[in-house]
């Protein structure tokens, strides 16, 4: 059953997702940080101006949070994110020689970087396998009977045990697309769901 679901997700949503535009790894990390509780479209709209104002990691680390906020104003939680971008940039310079680390424990030391951001960054930047659990993945994994854990970390472990490694990096965006269009939180359109023949709630 799981194999059929994964094949269907690949067919509908593809195996690759284009990441946020960036030239440097720190820019990609910033973009992923901005994406929390915001759409990709909102983030992509502010990135050109953010990169124009702050073309280097140091310029971002030395910027006033209020000015960073102005550059990302249309993104949700812009004030909090502006402070995190500055603090994260400063720590990268002071503790990591300006390089974004390549391990989750090191990434989690950075201000504004949680496990979801860290896992997604490693997947997008370096192709390191990992399951990124956001609200859509958490919800749909439970509905499909793939997971029972009550925290994202527990669901992450359950999905890593269930899914083949080569699917880890793409399950996130596939379930996000499904969760936004069909398997929504409040009123899922079960009749139109491409996975309905395998969903325990409908069988």
Steps between C-alpha positions, in 0.01 A plus 500: 500500500773747594681428174188580299448824692857610434471418130182707482663794676796483260267497202290792622761728652831389354822389663678834512402838637682816398646666808510868587727710276839561660870534424642413840400236753427764765247659266318168464492461877354850535233422240397181679487688830268754339271225368368405844127584510534665158452381144784441256355777285518751786861407569608510137348848468725648770825316425625727216475811719648321802797381294541845344512676836717235663724337239736351759456311822683773689277775366197307628664436838577873541160625382241653731212258560249771411653539155505125444134495603421764239651280229292198600185679618258298285615172658322376811662567839738742331618665821598175669658368181701820451656457843572134432663575163736748662583277798545193279731686263707629791538150647598355162781754478615467860460127558512338157741719298212621284413149381163334554561175691406165352362321804166535677651543851712792377216656302272485804740728685416782259232752606174445316595154371282211615516138397267550203714783363821307562379183329361688201820702462721190500276339240487804271861612540688172518253226408535346845202265555251606765126514562373852559182494709280809479128528578396343169735204531402450864128503420506281189742247649247442777206480260679243287590294806870556439562654841356516850751728670374813672801717413669586170821333622317171565323514165833570331645181647194296404513622140873435476436140606210459257608680184791413272794736545480624142153639574581684823593832342194525280223377728481846656415701190276224363287492813500879520347516151247231592421668831443842348276383218313190620589359842443827682483534876133589542305381198700242305358420157519125547296427189760668281803362682740305277587280799144416602523129411782456752388739774393316819235764567324416172557125468 
